[in-house]
């Protein structure tokens, strides 16, 4: 074993349990990789080395004494810097919290510790998670591990970077319009958006809005599966608490599946080059299914529906705080509030009605289809100092979420979905597919992803790409310059 940090999380966990690998050795390897490659990509932004090493020693002692071990025992994990970690700096990417050290973990973090994970680092995110890039005034700009001058996506960008480069075997993320899936796609790792409420959060800002979710990220679908099962709590602190269904918890037989493919879901902006890449990749594996065709649900007026409901949620989260403490919440929050103020109560009500219509049409579609597969992202990674791409195929992009329709359309439905690597695109950066399953069939989606991952591994054109660690190690520190807004 050359580098323990490069082991799949599930294999590292097996080796820890069989006393072949010490949690101390694994943590040491992760810390060494951070020291070697983090500067040019800026994925990890805070570390508690002493406390983490103490936890690793305790984890090692538990193994040696024969104690019952949790499913994530001894595995170092990074937490997105939007979530409270007791004793570990948590800034939310905002200057006003640049020295904030919470007294206790929030629910999702506490549960990960309870399951045996070693919380040792925070990963970079945009200020308040507001953006599809990863930069903030506290820690600066993060870069793509395959091309550090380009974006890593967002908002769980730091987690995706850390996984791709072997800084940690598991990482936490969160998702609204695609914040788990998009950085996973751009960095060549796996990000899973579960059905809302299975990974419970006491901080769900809108009690009955399923848009924001917490979820797992890893290098493989198998590792994400392991982490998701450990994260699932359906704790009543979350008004959308949903028990995990084990009905489809069996290996997926691809040859029994009816699959639909869609380049754009009928409305999303997708670069013509990525359309060609997607069709070429699909042609390499579509024969593996019982039935395969090109189709998608009728998404109707999804763009305006998502925009309006998202704006409504934003007012609820930030309007009062912005009035009581003006000029403290950063430009993206203020821009979002200004944007949200333009919508009327009637428009908000109509958007919720339209969302229900879109949802019901999707249920009719999935009555005849087991899985829907799309590209994860519709545009190539752009320069990291730009907030979002200005256009796709000569079509102007109106705002920083207008280019992520492939992912926010699935958010509207509250269906489980996962982004898995599918080789490199025609420009040499990671390409990924989004797999969407039926409502509440989270484990089936993960099983299908694992089966496709195994299929892809045998094809060099489809296998998960790996960044050049030696090249990254030789690069100088990252550019901390923030975008001009």
N, C-alpha and C positions, 0 to 999 in steps of 0.2 A: 504493500500500500504506500504510494508515493505521498499523496496529500489527503489526509483524512477529511479536509473541508470539501473535497470534490465528490465524496461519496453521496449516493442518493440517501435521503433522510431515512427511508425505510430500511436500507441496508445498514446504515450507521446505528439505527435503533436495535436491529437484530444483533449486531456485533457487541453493542453495549450490554445487552441482556445476556449474551453468552460469554462475557468477560474477554472478548477479543479486542475491544476498543474501550479505552477509558474516556469518560466525559471530559476529564482534564485535558487529555491529548487532543480531543476534538475541538474544544474551546481554544486551546493554544493555536491549533492550525487555522481556525477561523480568524483569530486576532492577527496572526502573521499575514494572512491574505489581505485583510483590511489594510494593514500597514503597507503592504506592497502595492496595491492597485487602487486604493480609494481616491487618491488625490486627483487624478485626471477625470474621474467620473462623479465623485461627490455623492455617493449613494448613502453612506452611513454618516450620521451627523452628531451622534452622542453615544458614548460608551461608558458603562460602569464596570471597568475591568476587575476591580477588587471584589465587589459583591458577586460578580458573575463567577469569578474563580472560586470564591467560597462556596457558591452553589454547586459548582462542578465537583468540588472535593466531597461535598455532602452526597451528591449523586453517585459518585464512585464508591463511597463508603456504604451506601444503601445496596448497591449491587453486590459488593463483597460480603455483606452480612446476610444476604438472602432475603431482603425485604421484598414485598410486593411492589412492582414497578408500574408507573403510569404509562400510557401508550406513547407519550413523547419523552420519556425519561432520558435526561442527559443531553437533549438536543438543543443547541443554541438557536435562539429565534430573535428576529428583529421585529420591532413594533413601529408601525407608521406613526410619525410625529404629530398625529391628530388625537392620539389616544393616551389617556393618563397612565403613567407608569410610576408606581410608588418608589420614591427615592432616586428616580432617573429623570433628568431634564426633559421637560415636555413643553415645547414652545408654540405649537400649532402654526409654525412658520411666521409668527407675528412678533414684532419688536416689543410690544407691550408685555409679552410673556417670555422674553429672552432669558430670564433667570428663574423661570417657574419650575419648581420641583414638587410635584404632587405628593401628598402624604400617603396616598393609597392608590392601588390599581383600580381601574374601572373593571366592570364585570368580565369583559372578554379577555383582558390581560390576566386577571386573577384566575380565571378558569384555565388558561394555558399553563400558568405556573402549577396549578393543582394537578394538571395532567402530566407534570414532570418536565416541561420545557424550561430552559434557562433563558430568561429575558435579559439580554446583555447589551442591546443596542437599539437606537432609534434610527429610522430611515427617513430620507428627505421627502418633502411634500410641498406643493404650493401653499401660499398663505391661506389659512383656513380651508385648505383643500379646494379652493376655487380656481380650477384651471385644468386644462388637458396637457400642460407642460409641468415641469418640476423646478420651481425657483421660488425663493422668498427672501425677504430682507434680512433674515437672521443668518442663513447658511449659504445663500447664493444659488448658483445654477448647477444643475446636474446634467450629465451628458450620457449619450448612448454608449454602452460598453463595446459595441462593434464599430462605432465612429463617434468619438467623444465630442466632436463639434456639432453633432446633431442631437435632437431631442430624444429623451428616453420615454416620452409620453408622460401622462399623469392621470390621477394625482398620486397613485401609489408607485411613483417612479423610483424612489430610493430603494424600495423593497425589490423591485424587479432587477435593478442594477446589482444589488447585493447578491441575489440568487444567481444571476447569470455569471458572475465573476467568482463564485465560490466563497463569498464572505460569510455565508451562513447557509444551512441546509433547508431552513424553513423561514417564511416571513409572513407577517400579517398585512392585510390591506383592507380597503373599503371601496365601495362602488356605488355610484349613482348613475351617471350617464355612460360609464365604462371605465371607471378609475382603477379597477382591478385588471380588466381585460386588455385595455389599450397598452399600458406599459409592459404587461406580460408579452403582448404581441411584438412590440418594438425591441424587446430585449431577449427574445427567444426562450421564454420560460412559460409557466402555466399559471393562469389566474381563473378562479372559479367564483362566479356570482350565484350564491344559493337562493332558494326561496326565502323571502323575507321572514324573519322571526325564528328560523331554525338556529342560527347563531344569534342569540338574543343580545340586545343592548339596552341598558337602562337610560341611554342618552339619545334614543330615537327622538328627534326634535318634534316631528309630527306623529302623534300616536297612531294614526291610521294611514299614514303614507308609507307605502312599501318601497319608495324610490331608494333610500339609503340602506345599504346592507354592509355587514362585516363579513370577511371571508378569507380563505387560505390562498397562499401563493407558494410555489415550489418549482423545482426544475422538471419534475415529471408529474403526470396525472396520478400515478400510483402514490406519490408522496402527498399530493394535494388531497387525495382520498383519505389517507391516514390522518392528516391534520384536520380535515373537515369533520370526521367522525369524533375527534377529540374536542372540537370547538362546539359541536351541537349541544345546546343546553335547553332550548325552548323555555327559558326562565320567564316567569310571570311578570318580571319587571319590565318586559317588553310587551306593549299592548298587542303586538302582532305575533306573539309567541306561538310557534308552530312545531309540533313534534316531528322528528325525522321519521319518514316512512321507510320501512325495510322491505316493502313489498317486492321491489325489483333488485334486491341485493344478491345478484348472482352474475357470474361472468357473462358478458355480452357476446352473443353469436351474431357477428356482422351479417352473415348470410341469411338471417331471418328478418332483417330490418328493412322497413320501407323508408327511404330517405329522400328528402327534397333539397335541392341546391338553389341558391339565389345569389346573384352578384350584388344586388342593391336593394332588396326587399321592395322594389317597385318605386322607391322615391329617394334613396340615399345617394349623395354625391360620392362616386367612386372613380378614381383615376383609371384611364383606359389601360395604362400599363399594368395595374394591379388586377383589372378585370381579366386580362390575358393570362397573367400568372395564375389566378384562381382557376380559370378553365383548364389550363395545362395541368395543374396539380390534381384537379378533380378527375381528369381523364386517366390518371395513374392509379386511382383506387376505387372509382365508382362501381367497377365490376364486382367488388367484394360484397355488395348488398343484394338482398332479394329483389328489391325494386329501387330504381334511382331515376329521378327526373328533375326538371327545372320548374320550381313553383315556390310560392310564398303566400302567407295570409294576406288578406286585403287590409293594409295598414291605413287606408283612408287618409284622414287629416292628422296623421301622427305628429308631423313637425310642429304645427301650431299647438296641438294638444300638449305635447311635452313642454314646449316653451312656456305656455301659460301656467300649467300646474307647477312647474319648476319655479316660476316667478312667485306664485302664491306661497309656496313653501319658503322661499327666501325671505319674503316679508315677515313671515312668522318667526323665522330664526333670528333675524338681525335688525328689524326695524326699530324695536324698542331699545335695543342696546346702542344702536347708532344714534338715536335721539339723546339718550342719557350720557353717552360718552362719544361725542362726535370727533371725527378726524383720528380715530384710534384703530379703525378696523381695516385699513388698507384699501388701495384703489379698486381691486377686483370686487370686494364686497360692496363698496359704494356704487360702482358701475352696475352691479347686479340689482341693487335696490332702485337705482334710477330707472333701469330697464323695466323692473317689475311694476313700478308705479303707473305705467301707462295702461295697464289692463283694468277693466271694470269688473264689478261683481258678476254681472251677467256673463261676460266672457269666461270668467273662471267657472261658473256653473255649467255653461255649455261644454267647456273643455272636459269636465268630469263626466258628463253624459257621453261625450264622444269616446272617452277612454273606455267606458264600459262596452260601447259598441265594438271598438277595436278588439277588446278582450274576447268578447263572445264570438266574433268572426274567427279569431285565432283558435278557439276551442273547436269549432267546426273543422278547421284545417287539420288540427292535430288528431282528430278522430280517425283520419286516414293516413297519417304520417307519423312515424315514430320519432324521427329526428330531422331537424332543419339545420343545414350547414351553410354558412356565409363566410366571406372574408371577415376578419375581426375589425380591420381598419380600412378606410377608403382612400387614404393618402400615404405617401412615403414619409418617413421622418424628415423634418425640416430643420433649419438651423436653430440651435437651442436657445438663442437669444430672442427669437421671435415668439410671440405669445401663441399664435396659431397660424396655420397656412392661410395665405391671403386668397388663394383660389385653388380649385381643382378642375383641371381640364377647361380653363378659361371661364369657369363659373365662380363668381365672387363668393367668398365665405363671409357671412354677415357678422359672426361673433365667435367666441371661443368654444362654443358647443355645437355650432352648426355643422361641423365636419365629422361628428361622431354619431351620425344617425343610425349606423349599423348596430351600435350597441345600445343607444337610448331607446330604440324601438323595442328591444327585448325587455328593457327595464319597465316600460309601459305595461307589459304583460304580466310581470312577476313570475316568469318561467325561469327555471334554473338553466344556466348557460356557462360554458367554459371556453377559454381561448387556449389552444395548444399549438406549439410550433409546427410548421410545415415547410422546413427548409429555408433557403434564402430567396429573396426576390431578385428581379433582374438588375437591381442596383447593388446587390451584395449585402443588404441588411435583412434581418429576420422577417419572414412571412409567417402568418398564422391564420388558422381557421377558427371560427366561432361555432360551437356545437350547441344547439338549443333543443331542450327536451320538453316533455309535457309538464304541466303544472304539478308541483310537489314530487316529481320523479327525479329527485336530486341524485340518488345513488345510481339510477339507470344512466343518467348523463355521464357520471364519473366512470361507470363501467364501459360505456361506449368509448369514451375518451381514452381509457386504458387500452382497449382493444385496437383502436386506431393508432395509438402511440406505438404499440408493438409492431403493427403493420408498417408504419412509417420508418421505424428504426432499421428495417431491412433494405430500405431504398435510400441511397445517398442524396437523392433530390428532395426527399421528404423528411429526412431525419433532423432531429433537433440540432441547430447550429451552436457552436461554442466559441466565445470570443478568444482572442489571442492574449492570454494572460501575460506571457513574456513581453509582448509589445506594450501592453498597458503598464507593466511594472517599470518600463524604461521611460515613460512619459512624465513630464513635469506636472506640477500642481494645476488644478483646474482654474478656469477663468471665473472669478467671482462677480464679474460685472453683471448687473441686472438689466433686463430689457427696459428700453425707454417707453413709457406709456403716456 
